[in-house]
Amino acid sequence: MLSHLRNLYGRSIRSLKEDKGQGLVEYALILVLIAIVVMAAVKGLGTTTNSAFSKINSGLQNP
């Protein structure tokens, strides 16, 4: 998933560099959007990982 985000980020930056007259506001909005997507992905992954480790921990404590 992270590689897809990197790919999207790279394509976005290349596209923006090709366009003339792009303002700093547009760059900032795109970076904020990317940051929100990354935070959501990390939060979801963290929740899933925490749940898996909790199940493993419970299984080890109660054989």
Backbone as CSV, one residue per row, in Angstrom:
resi,resn,N_x,N_y,N_z,CA_x,CA_y,CA_z,C_x,C_y,C_z
1,MET,0.825,-1.186,0.000,0.000,0.000,0.000,0.871,1.252,0.000
2,LEU,1.959,1.185,0.752,2.855,2.333,0.809,3.487,2.607,-0.550
3,SER,3.788,1.558,-1.294,4.375,1.753,-2.618,3.376,2.431,-3.558
4,HIS,2.092,2.124,-3.401,1.070,2.779,-4.217,0.995,4.268,-3.886
5,LEU,1.097,4.597,-2.591,1.068,6.004,-2.192,2.287,6.747,-2.719
6,ARG,3.446,6.086,-2.675,4.655,6.711,-3.205,4.531,6.952,-4.709
7,ASN,3.962,5.966,-5.406,3.769,6.087,-6.843,2.823,7.246,-7.150
8,LEU,1.721,7.325,-6.414,0.764,8.418,-6.598,1.419,9.764,-6.315
9,TYR,2.207,9.825,-5.250,2.901,11.058,-4.894,3.867,11.470,-6.005
10,GLY,4.633,10.507,-6.512,5.598,10.801,-7.582,4.917,11.297,-8.843
11,ARG,3.816,10.633,-9.230,3.085,11.075,-10.421,2.496,12.463,-10.214
12,SER,2.008,12.743,-9.008,1.432,14.062,-8.724,2.488,15.153,-8.828
13,ILE,3.650,14.905,-8.260,4.722,15.895,-8.293,5.191,16.128,-9.725
14,ARG,5.374,15.038,-10.493,5.791,15.198,-11.894,4.753,15.989,-12.685
15,SER,3.501,15.696,-12.460,2.433,16.397,-13.168,2.425,17.877,-12.817
16,LEU,2.627,18.169,-11.537,2.626,19.566,-11.112,3.833,20.328,-11.643
17,LYS,4.963,19.657,-11.754,6.152,20.323,-12.267,6.008,20.664,-13.743
18,GLU,5.240,19.868,-14.463,5.051,20.116,-15.888,4.118,21.294,-16.137
19,ASP,3.199,21.528,-15.238,2.243,22.624,-15.405,2.887,23.951,-15.029
20,LYS,2.610,24.958,-15.821,3.120,26.290,-15.532,2.070,27.067,-14.753
21,GLY,2.514,27.931,-13.882,1.614,28.814,-13.167,0.944,28.200,-11.946
22,GLN,1.402,27.047,-11.506,0.822,26.465,-10.309,1.286,27.258,-9.101
23,GLY,0.343,27.546,-8.239,0.667,28.324,-7.062,1.027,27.447,-5.881
24,LEU,1.571,28.072,-4.887,1.955,27.378,-3.673,0.740,26.785,-2.974
25,VAL,-0.403,27.414,-3.123,-1.620,26.917,-2.487,-1.992,25.541,-3.043
26,GLU,-1.898,25.357,-4.340,-2.224,24.071,-4.934,-1.276,22.985,-4.447
27,TYR,0.000,23.287,-4.368,0.966,22.321,-3.847,0.635,21.959,-2.403
28,ALA,0.327,22.947,-1.598,0.011,22.705,-0.186,-1.237,21.838,-0.052
29,LEU,-2.258,22.094,-0.857,-3.484,21.303,-0.788,-3.230,19.846,-1.151
30,ILE,-2.421,19.624,-2.156,-2.102,18.252,-2.551,-1.312,17.550,-1.455
31,LEU,-0.350,18.231,-0.868,0.444,17.627,0.204,-0.416,17.319,1.426
32,VAL,-1.363,18.200,1.736,-2.266,17.952,2.861,-3.135,16.732,2.570
33,LEU,-3.644,16.621,1.360,-4.454,15.468,0.985,-3.650,14.174,1.096
34,ILE,-2.431,14.194,0.626,-1.571,13.012,0.719,-1.304,12.674,2.180
35,ALA,-1.056,13.677,3.003,-0.806,13.443,4.429,-2.023,12.810,5.099
36,ILE,-3.220,13.264,4.754,-4.441,12.698,5.343,-4.591,11.234,4.946
37,VAL,-4.330,10.923,3.684,-4.429,9.540,3.220,-3.409,8.655,3.938
38,VAL,-2.202,9.143,4.083,-1.161,8.364,4.761,-1.535,8.143,6.228
39,MET,-2.035,9.178,6.902,-2.428,9.024,8.303,-3.559,8.016,8.455
40,ALA,-4.519,8.040,7.554,-5.627,7.074,7.608,-5.109,5.655,7.390
41,ALA,-4.197,5.495,6.455,-3.633,4.171,6.186,-2.848,3.654,7.388
42,VAL,-2.052,4.509,8.000,-1.255,4.103,9.159,-2.169,3.773,10.336
43,LYS,-3.212,4.553,10.524,-4.144,4.290,11.623,-4.827,2.945,11.426
44,GLY,-5.291,2.673,10.208,-5.929,1.395,9.928,-4.986,0.229,10.103
45,LEU,-3.777,0.377,9.633,-2.777,-0.679,9.768,-2.421,-0.888,11.237
46,GLY,-2.313,0.191,11.986,-1.994,0.092,13.407,-3.081,-0.626,14.186
47,THR,-4.341,-0.324,13.862,-5.448,-0.977,14.543,-5.464,-2.475,14.246
48,THR,-5.253,-2.824,12.996,-5.230,-4.230,12.601,-4.079,-4.968,13.276
49,THR,-2.923,-4.362,13.285,-1.747,-4.972,13.905,-1.944,-5.131,15.399
50,ASN,-2.492,-4.125,16.052,-2.736,-4.187,17.493,-3.713,-5.315,17.811
51,SER,-4.737,-5.461,17.016,-5.718,-6.528,17.233,-5.063,-7.898,17.089
52,ALA,-4.229,-8.053,16.082,-3.554,-9.338,15.869,-2.627,-9.666,17.036
53,PHE,-1.858,-8.707,17.508,-0.957,-8.954,18.628,-1.727,-9.224,19.915
54,SER,-2.871,-8.593,20.095,-3.698,-8.855,21.276,-4.206,-10.290,21.272
55,LYS,-4.628,-10.776,20.090,-5.092,-12.167,19.980,-3.955,-13.139,20.270
56,ILE,-2.780,-12.852,19.765,-1.617,-13.698,20.005,-1.281,-13.711,21.487
57,ASN,-1.301,-12.549,22.104,-1.003,-12.434,23.529,-2.013,-13.221,24.363
58,SER,-3.284,-13.113,24.024,-4.316,-13.861,24.765,-4.120,-15.358,24.594
59,GLY,-3.779,-15.776,23.389,-3.554,-17.195,23.146,-2.350,-17.734,23.918
60,LEU,-1.332,-16.910,24.085,-0.153,-17.351,24.829,-0.414,-17.418,26.329
61,GLN,-1.253,-16.531,26.827,-1.529,-16.496,28.266,-2.539,-17.556,28.679
62,ASN,-3.435,-17.918,27.784,-4.483,-18.896,28.104,-4.411,-20.074,27.126
63,PRO,-3.481,-20.988,27.372,-3.308,-22.107,26.426,-4.448,-23.088,26.421
